[in-house]
Amino acid sequence: MHHAYLAVLLSFTLSLNIVAFVCMWAKTRQLDVPNERSSHTVPTPRGGGIAIVVTALVSVAVLYWGGHLPLSHAVALGGGGALIALIGHWDDRKGLSASLRLIVQVAIALAVVVLVGGVSVLPVGAQTWEPGVIGGIMAVIGLVWMINLTNFMDGIDGLAASHTVFVGLAGATLLWQADALGLAAFMLLLAAASAGFLVFNWAPATIFMGDVSSGFLGLVIGVVAIASAQDVTLWAWGILMTPFIADATITRAMRIRLYGDYFGAHRAHVYQRLSRKLGGHAPVVVRFWVLSLGVILPLAVYVAHHPATGWWIMPLVWLVSFAIAYRLGAGRDDEVA
C-alpha cells in the first residue's frame, strides 16, 4: 500500500513542477488573450495541461513495464493519448480547421477502439448484450464526443481539472473494487496529476489547461471506460460523466437549433452562464463538487454494484440532467435567455 501512496505523491509532485515551469515559459510565449467569447478578463498563460499529459504518459509506461497494463491498453492510452495531445498542442499554437481536427480524432478513436477490442458487454436487465460492430461504432462516436466535450467544458478556472480529479478518484475506486488494478492505478495517478495542475488552475487561475490536455483527458477516460466494461459497467461510467455530457450536449444541440452554429465559439454553456450569474468561477466549481459527491457518485456506485439496473438509471439521470441544462439556458446567448 505504501507504494501506492508514493506513486500518488510522485505523480502530484511531477505535475506540480511541470506546471510551474510551463507557467514561467508561457508568460512570454503562449498567452490566452481575452475576447468576447472568453470567461476570463486578463491575459493568462495556457498550455499548463501538458503537465497532466506528461505525468499520465509516464504512468502508463511505468504500469506497462511493471506488468500492470497489457500492451493493447498501454498503446491505446499512451499512443492514442499522445497523438490527441499533439493535435491539441498544434491547435493551441497554430490553429486547425474543425473538419481536419474531426477527421484526425475519428481516425485515432477508431484505432484505439480496435486496440481495446470495442465494447465487450453491456448488461440490459437480466440479460447481457454483446454489441459487436454496433458497439464498436458507438464507442468511436463516444470517444470523439468525449474528446470534444472535455475541450468545450474547459472554459472556466478549475472545472475540467476538478472533473478529472473526481472521475479519476471515483473510477479508481470502482476499478479497484472490481479487481481491475492496472486501470485503477492509472486513474488514481491521473487524478493525482490533475490535482497538481489544479493548484495553479483554481480561480483565479495562474495558467490554463489548453487543448493539449483537454482532448487528451476526454480520450483516456473514455478508453478506460471501454477497456474496463467487463469490470465496471459502462452505465456507471456514463453516470460519472453526466455533468459534462449534459452541459456540452444540450448546449451544442441548442446552438445548432437556434443559430445553425455547429462549430463556433461561444459563452453559452451552463457553467459559463452560471459563472456570470454567480459573479465568479469558484462558486460554479464548488457547486460541481457538491453535485458530483452528493448525487452523481452515489448513483454511479449503486449502478456499478447493480449493473442490471444501469440500462434505465443512466438514461433517466441523463434525461433529468438534459432538462436541467435546458432550463438553465444551455446554448442561448444572454440577450435571448
C-alpha positions in Angstrom: 0.0 0.0 0.0 2.9 2.4 0.7 4.0 2.0 -2.9 0.6 3.4 -4.0 0.9 6.4 -1.7 4.4 7.1 -3.0 3.2 6.8 -6.6 0.4 9.3 -6.0 2.8 11.7 -4.3 5.3 11.4 -7.2 2.5 11.9 -9.8 1.2 15.0 -8.0 4.7 16.5 -7.5 5.8 15.8 -11.1 2.7 17.5 -12.4 3.0 20.4 -10.0 6.6 21.1 -11.0 6.0 20.8 -14.7 3.1 23.3 -14.4 5.4 25.7 -12.5 7.9 25.5 -15.3 5.4 25.9 -18.1 3.8 28.8 -16.4 7.1 30.8 -16.4 7.8 29.8 -20.0 4.3 30.6 -21.4 4.1 34.1 -19.8 6.0 35.5 -22.8 5.3 32.8 -25.4 1.7 31.5 -25.1 -0.9 33.8 -23.7 -4.6 33.4 -23.9 -5.9 36.9 -24.6 -9.5 37.7 -23.5 -12.1 38.2 -26.2 -15.9 38.5 -26.4 -16.1 34.7 -26.1 -13.9 34.3 -23.1 -14.8 33.8 -19.5 -11.7 35.5 -18.2 -10.6 39.1 -18.2 -6.8 39.2 -18.1 -4.2 37.6 -20.4 -3.3 34.3 -18.9 -0.7 31.7 -19.9 -2.1 28.5 -21.4 -0.9 25.0 -22.1 -0.3 24.0 -18.5 -2.2 20.8 -19.1 0.9 19.4 -20.7 1.9 18.6 -17.1 -1.1 16.2 -16.8 -0.2 14.7 -20.2 3.4 14.0 -19.4 2.7 12.7 -16.0 -0.1 10.4 -17.3 2.2 9.1 -20.1 4.9 8.3 -17.6 2.4 6.5 -15.5 1.3 4.4 -18.5 4.9 3.4 -19.2 5.6 2.5 -15.6 2.4 0.5 -15.3 3.1 -1.4 -18.5 6.8 -2.2 -17.7 5.7 -3.3 -14.2 3.2 -5.8 -15.8 0.1 -4.0 -14.6 -1.2 -3.0 -18.0 -1.4 -5.2 -21.2 0.3 -3.8 -24.3 -3.1 -3.1 -26.0 -4.2 -0.8 -23.1 -0.8 0.8 -22.9 -0.7 1.7 -26.6 -4.3 2.9 -26.6 -3.8 5.1 -23.6 -0.2 6.2 -24.3 -0.1 6.2 -28.1 -3.7 7.4 -28.7 -3.4 9.9 -25.9 -0.1 11.3 -27.1 -1.5 11.8 -30.6 -4.5 13.6 -29.3 -2.3 15.8 -27.2 -0.1 16.6 -30.1 -3.1 17.7 -32.2 -4.3 19.8 -29.3 -0.8 21.4 -28.9 -0.7 22.2 -32.6 -4.2 23.7 -32.3 -3.1 25.8 -29.3 -0.1 27.1 -31.2 -1.2 27.4 -34.9 -4.9 26.6 -35.0 -6.6 23.7 -37.0 -9.7 23.7 -39.0 -12.7 22.0 -37.3 -13.1 19.5 -40.2 -9.4 18.4 -40.2 -9.4 18.1 -36.4 -12.5 15.9 -36.5 -11.1 13.6 -39.2 -7.9 13.1 -37.1 -9.9 12.5 -34.0 -12.1 9.9 -35.7 -9.0 8.0 -37.0 -7.4 8.0 -33.6 -10.6 6.9 -31.9 -11.1 4.1 -34.4 -7.6 2.8 -33.9 -8.0 2.9 -30.1 -11.3 1.1 -30.1 -9.8 -1.7 -32.3 -6.8 -1.9 -29.9 -9.0 -2.4 -26.8 -11.5 -4.7 -28.6 -14.5 -2.4 -28.6 -17.4 -2.7 -26.1 -17.4 -6.3 -25.0 -20.5 -6.5 -22.9 -23.4 -4.3 -21.8 -25.9 -5.6 -19.2 -29.5 -4.9 -20.0 -31.7 -6.0 -17.2 -31.1 -9.7 -16.5 -29.6 -10.1 -20.0 -26.0 -9.4 -21.2 -25.7 -7.8 -24.6 -22.6 -8.2 -26.7 -22.9 -5.3 -29.1 -20.2 -6.3 -31.6 -19.7 -4.0 -34.5 -22.6 -1.7 -33.4 -20.8 -1.3 -30.1 -17.6 -0.5 -31.9 -19.2 2.2 -33.9 -20.9 3.6 -30.8 -17.5 3.5 -29.0 -15.8 5.6 -31.7 -18.6 8.2 -31.7 -18.5 8.3 -27.9 -14.7 8.8 -27.8 -14.8 11.6 -30.4 -17.5 13.3 -28.4 -15.6 12.8 -25.1 -12.5 14.4 -26.7 -14.5 17.4 -27.8 -16.9 17.8 -24.9 -14.0 17.9 -22.4 -12.5 20.7 -24.6 -15.8 22.6 -24.6 -16.1 22.3 -20.8 -12.6 23.7 -20.2 -13.8 27.3 -20.1 -13.6 28.5 -16.5 -10.9 28.1 -13.9 -10.7 24.7 -12.2 -13.7 23.0 -13.8 -12.1 20.5 -16.2 -9.3 19.7 -13.7 -11.8 19.2 -10.9 -13.9 16.9 -13.1 -10.8 14.8 -13.8 -9.9 14.5 -10.2 -13.5 13.4 -9.4 -13.8 10.9 -12.2 -10.3 9.7 -11.6 -10.8 9.0 -7.9 -14.3 7.6 -8.3 -13.2 5.4 -11.3 -10.1 4.2 -9.5 -12.2 3.1 -6.5 -14.7 1.2 -8.6 -12.0 -0.4 -10.7 -10.1 -1.4 -7.5 -13.3 -3.0 -6.1 -13.6 -4.9 -9.3 -10.0 -6.1 -9.1 -9.0 -4.2 -12.3 -5.9 -3.0 -10.6 -3.9 -1.7 -13.5 -6.6 0.6 -14.8 -7.4 1.6 -11.2 -3.8 2.7 -10.7 -3.8 4.7 -13.9 -7.0 6.5 -13.0 -5.6 7.2 -9.5 -2.4 8.7 -11.0 -4.4 10.7 -13.5 -6.3 12.2 -10.6 -3.1 13.0 -8.8 -1.6 14.7 -11.8 -4.8 16.7 -12.3 -4.7 17.8 -8.7 -1.1 19.0 -9.2 -2.3 21.1 -12.1 -5.4 22.3 -10.2 -3.1 24.0 -7.6 -2.3 26.5 -10.4 -5.7 26.4 -12.2 -8.1 27.1 -9.3 -9.7 30.5 -9.6 -8.2 32.9 -10.2 -6.1 30.7 -12.5 -2.4 31.3 -12.9 -2.4 29.2 -16.1 -5.0 27.5 -18.3 -5.1 23.8 -19.4 -5.2 24.4 -23.1 -6.2 22.0 -25.9 -3.0 20.0 -25.4 -4.7 18.4 -22.3 -8.4 18.7 -22.5 -8.9 16.4 -25.5 -6.3 14.0 -24.0 -8.3 13.7 -20.8 -11.5 13.0 -22.7 -9.8 10.3 -24.7 -8.0 8.4 -21.9 -11.1 8.5 -19.6 -13.2 7.1 -22.5 -10.5 4.4 -23.2 -10.5 3.3 -19.6 -14.3 3.1 -19.6 -14.4 0.9 -22.8 -11.5 -1.2 -21.7 -13.0 -2.0 -18.3 -16.6 -2.6 -19.5 -16.5 -6.2 -18.1 -15.3 -4.9 -14.7 -17.2 -1.6 -14.3 -20.3 -1.3 -16.4 -20.4 1.5 -19.0 -23.7 2.6 -17.4 -21.7 3.6 -14.3 -19.1 5.5 -16.3 -21.8 7.3 -18.2 -23.3 8.5 -14.9 -19.8 9.7 -13.6 -19.6 11.8 -16.8 -23.1 13.2 -16.6 -22.4 16.9 -15.7 -20.1 17.3 -18.7 -22.2 15.2 -21.1 -25.4 17.1 -20.2 -24.0 20.6 -20.4 -21.9 20.0 -23.6 -24.6 18.0 -25.4 -27.6 20.3 -24.8 -25.5 23.4 -25.4 -24.3 22.2 -28.8 -27.8 21.0 -29.7 -29.3 24.3 -28.8 -26.6 26.3 -30.7 -27.4 24.3 -33.8 -31.1 24.6 -33.4 -31.2 28.4 -32.6 -28.2 29.7 -34.6 -27.1 27.0 -37.0 -23.9 27.0 -35.1 -22.1 23.7 -35.5 -18.5 24.6 -34.5 -18.5 28.2 -33.4 -17.0 29.5 -30.2 -19.4 31.0 -27.6 -20.1 31.6 -23.9 -23.4 29.8 -23.7 -22.6 26.7 -21.7 -24.5 26.3 -18.5 -21.3 26.6 -16.5 -20.4 29.8 -18.3 -23.8 31.3 -17.8 -23.7 30.4 -14.1 -20.2 32.0 -13.7 -21.6 35.3 -14.9 -24.7 34.9 -12.7 -22.8 34.0 -9.6 -20.0 36.5 -10.2 -17.1 34.1 -10.4 -15.7 30.8 -11.4 -15.1 29.2 -8.0 -18.8 29.2 -7.0 -19.6 27.2 -10.1 -16.8 24.6 -9.4 -17.9 24.3 -5.7 -21.4 23.5 -6.9 -20.0 21.0 -9.3 -18.2 19.2 -6.4 -21.4 19.2 -4.3 -23.4 17.8 -7.2 -20.8 15.2 -8.0 -20.2 14.0 -4.5 -23.9 14.3 -3.3 -25.7 12.9 -6.4 -23.5 11.6 -9.1 -21.2 9.4 -7.0 -23.9 7.5 -5.1 -25.8 6.8 -8.3 -22.6 5.6 -10.1 -21.6 3.4 -7.2 -25.1 1.8 -7.0 -25.1 1.1 -10.7 -21.6 -0.3 -10.6 -22.7 -2.8 -7.9 -26.1 -3.4 -9.6 -25.2 -3.3 -13.3 -28.6 -4.8 -14.3 -30.2 -1.5 -13.3 -28.0 0.7 -15.4 -30.0 0.4 -18.6 -32.7 2.6 -17.1 -31.0 4.5 -14.3 -28.3 6.1 -16.6 -30.7 7.3 -19.3 -33.0 8.6 -16.6 -30.1 10.5 -15.0 -29.2 11.9 -18.4 -32.8 12.9 -19.2 -33.2 14.8 -15.9 -29.8 16.4 -16.4 -30.6 17.4 -20.0 -33.8 19.0 -18.8 -32.0 21.0 -16.1 -29.4 22.2 -18.6 -32.1 23.3 -21.0 -33.9 25.1 -18.1 -30.7 26.9 -17.2 -30.4 28.3 -20.7 -27.8 26.0 -22.2 -26.8 27.2 -25.7 -28.7 30.5 -25.5 -26.9 33.9 -25.8 -27.6 36.2 -22.9 -29.8 38.5 -24.9 -32.3 35.7 -25.6 -32.0 33.9 -22.2 
